[in-house]
Amino acid sequence: MRIFTLPTSRLREVLRLLPALVVALATPTVASAQIDPADAAAAAAMMPGDGLQIQIWREPDLSGEFVLNENGDVTLPLLGTIHLAGVPLDEVRDLLMERYLVELKNPSITIRPLRRIYVLGEVNRPGLQALDPTLTLAGAVAIAGGANPLGDLRNLTIVREGEVLAADLGPEIDLKSIGIQSGDQIFVGRRSWWERNAPFVTSTVLGVAGIIVAILR
């Protein structure tokens, strides 16, 4: 049986390129997400299940977090029931400020629309989170305690009613642009075996390659 062997010069060239190959294999690629324009448009307006965080200076009884019911109505102290479903997020604050100015003198008010999203998977505090739609996915994960040691922020998936809305999302994408809605789920995926063990494998391969090169000299 004939055994194929590389010339010493060729073997040295292969070993020289080996570290670059290992590094290339250890670098994951991130697929681009396909976002439905209709979902992104819907994310620009209030919807049933959304929340409102309202803080009024020196008015603790009027402050708090309030949730739109299934009809898109929210009941606020002093103002009563208001229909907000379909109202653009950017207009919610102005609308409520106008109502409060009728009832209060020189109020100092902070109003933030919120999406109520489940952040699940490889995070430290999985569960339901009230999130500002202007947050990025990285910000959403941070509010859930951040990714645990197995979590991969380049492997984020949005699930709605059991179906994948978008996958392989990067952490820099904001919630509003991907059409996130209350009740959606953000899953933080697990890093692959290769990514978790790449430093050890790389150092081992480089060490072996170094020994072989030294022997061949």
C-alpha positions in Angstrom: 0.0 0.0 0.0 1.4 3.4 -1.0 1.3 6.1 1.7 1.0 9.6 0.5 3.4 12.1 2.2 3.8 15.8 1.8 7.2 17.3 1.1 8.7 19.0 4.2 8.4 22.4 2.6 4.7 21.8 1.7 4.0 20.5 5.2 5.5 23.6 6.7 3.3 25.8 4.5 0.2 23.9 5.6 1.1 24.3 9.3 1.8 28.0 8.7 -1.8 28.4 7.4 -3.4 26.2 10.1 -3.8 29.0 12.7 -5.6 31.2 10.3 -7.9 28.3 9.4 -8.7 27.6 13.0 -9.6 31.3 13.6 -11.8 31.4 10.5 -13.7 28.4 11.7 -14.1 29.9 15.1 -15.7 33.1 13.7 -19.5 32.6 13.4 -21.6 34.1 10.7 -24.8 35.9 11.4 -27.7 35.6 8.9 -29.8 38.6 8.0 -33.3 38.7 9.4 -36.3 39.2 7.2 -38.7 41.6 8.8 -42.3 42.0 7.6 -43.0 45.7 6.9 -46.5 45.3 8.2 -45.1 44.2 11.6 -42.7 47.2 11.7 -45.6 49.5 10.9 -47.8 48.0 13.7 -44.9 48.5 16.2 -45.2 52.2 15.7 -48.7 52.3 17.4 -50.1 51.2 20.7 -51.8 47.8 20.8 -53.8 45.7 23.3 -51.5 44.3 25.9 -49.1 47.3 25.8 -48.3 49.2 28.9 -47.8 52.8 30.0 -45.4 53.9 32.6 -46.5 57.2 34.0 -44.7 59.2 36.7 -46.2 62.5 37.9 -44.2 64.5 40.4 -45.7 64.5 43.9 -48.7 62.5 42.7 -48.0 58.9 43.7 -51.7 58.0 43.4 -51.7 59.0 39.8 -48.4 57.3 38.9 -47.7 53.7 38.0 -47.8 51.2 35.2 -51.0 50.7 33.3 -51.9 48.1 30.7 -54.2 48.4 27.7 -57.0 45.8 27.8 -58.1 43.5 24.9 -60.1 46.4 23.5 -57.2 48.7 23.5 -58.5 50.8 26.4 -56.6 51.9 29.4 -58.0 53.3 32.7 -55.9 56.0 34.3 -56.5 57.7 37.6 -58.0 61.1 37.2 -58.4 60.7 33.4 -60.7 57.7 33.3 -60.8 55.3 30.4 -59.0 56.3 27.2 -58.8 54.3 23.9 -55.2 54.2 22.8 -55.1 51.3 20.4 -53.8 52.5 17.0 -52.4 55.7 18.4 -48.8 56.2 17.2 -46.3 55.8 20.0 -44.9 59.3 19.3 -48.3 60.8 19.9 -49.3 59.0 23.1 -47.3 61.4 25.3 -48.7 64.5 23.7 -52.3 63.2 23.9 -52.0 62.3 27.6 -50.2 65.5 28.5 -53.0 67.5 27.0 -55.5 65.7 29.2 -53.4 66.0 32.3 -52.9 69.8 31.8 -56.7 70.2 32.0 -56.7 68.6 35.4 -53.4 69.6 37.0 -51.5 72.8 37.3 -47.9 72.8 35.9 -47.5 69.0 36.2 -44.1 67.4 35.8 -45.0 64.2 33.9 -42.9 61.4 32.4 -44.8 59.0 30.1 -43.3 55.9 28.5 -45.1 53.4 26.2 -44.0 49.9 26.9 -44.2 46.5 25.2 -44.6 43.5 27.5 -42.3 40.9 26.1 -41.1 37.5 27.4 -37.3 37.3 27.3 -36.4 33.6 27.5 -33.6 31.2 26.8 -30.0 31.6 28.0 -30.6 34.7 30.2 -30.1 35.1 33.9 -33.7 36.3 34.7 -36.1 34.8 32.1 -39.7 36.0 32.2 -42.0 38.8 31.3 -40.4 42.3 30.9 -41.9 45.7 30.3 -39.7 47.2 27.6 -39.4 50.5 25.9 -39.8 49.9 22.1 -36.8 52.1 21.4 -34.5 49.6 23.2 -32.2 47.3 21.2 -32.3 43.6 21.6 -29.1 43.9 23.6 -30.9 46.3 26.0 -33.9 43.9 26.3 -31.5 41.0 27.3 -29.7 43.3 29.7 -33.0 44.0 31.5 -33.5 40.3 31.9 -30.2 40.1 33.7 -28.0 39.7 30.7 -27.0 36.5 28.8 -25.7 33.7 30.9 -22.3 32.0 30.1 -23.9 29.8 27.5 -25.9 32.6 25.8 -25.1 33.9 22.4 -26.2 37.5 21.7 -25.7 36.8 17.9 -28.3 34.1 18.1 -31.6 35.9 18.9 -35.0 34.7 17.8 -38.4 36.4 17.9 -41.4 34.1 18.4 -45.0 35.1 18.1 -47.9 32.7 18.9 -45.6 29.7 18.5 -44.2 30.8 15.1 -40.8 32.3 14.4 -41.1 35.9 13.4 -37.4 36.5 12.8 -34.2 34.6 13.5 -30.4 35.1 13.7 -30.9 38.7 14.8 -28.0 40.8 15.9 -28.1 42.6 19.3 -27.9 46.1 17.8 -31.4 45.9 16.2 -34.1 47.9 18.1 -37.5 46.4 19.0 -39.5 48.9 17.1 -37.8 48.2 13.8 -38.6 44.5 14.0 -42.2 45.0 14.7 -42.1 43.6 18.3 -45.5 43.3 20.0 -46.7 42.6 23.5 -46.8 38.9 24.1 -43.9 38.2 21.7 -41.0 36.1 23.0 -37.3 36.9 22.6 -35.2 33.8 22.8 -31.5 34.0 23.5 -29.9 30.9 21.9 -27.0 28.8 23.2 -23.5 29.2 21.8 -22.4 26.2 19.7 -20.0 23.6 21.1 -17.3 25.0 18.9 -17.7 28.5 20.1 -17.6 27.4 23.8 -14.5 25.4 23.3 -12.7 27.3 20.5 -10.1 28.9 22.8 -9.0 25.5 24.1 -9.0 23.8 20.7 -7.1 26.7 19.1 -4.4 26.8 21.8 -4.0 23.0 21.5 -3.8 23.0 17.7 -1.3 25.9 17.7 0.8 24.1 20.3 0.9 20.9 18.3 1.7 22.8 15.1 4.5 24.6 16.9 6.1 21.4 18.0 5.9 19.8 14.6 7.5 22.9 13.0 10.3 22.8 15.5 10.9 19.1 14.8 11.0 19.7 11.0 13.6 22.5 11.3 
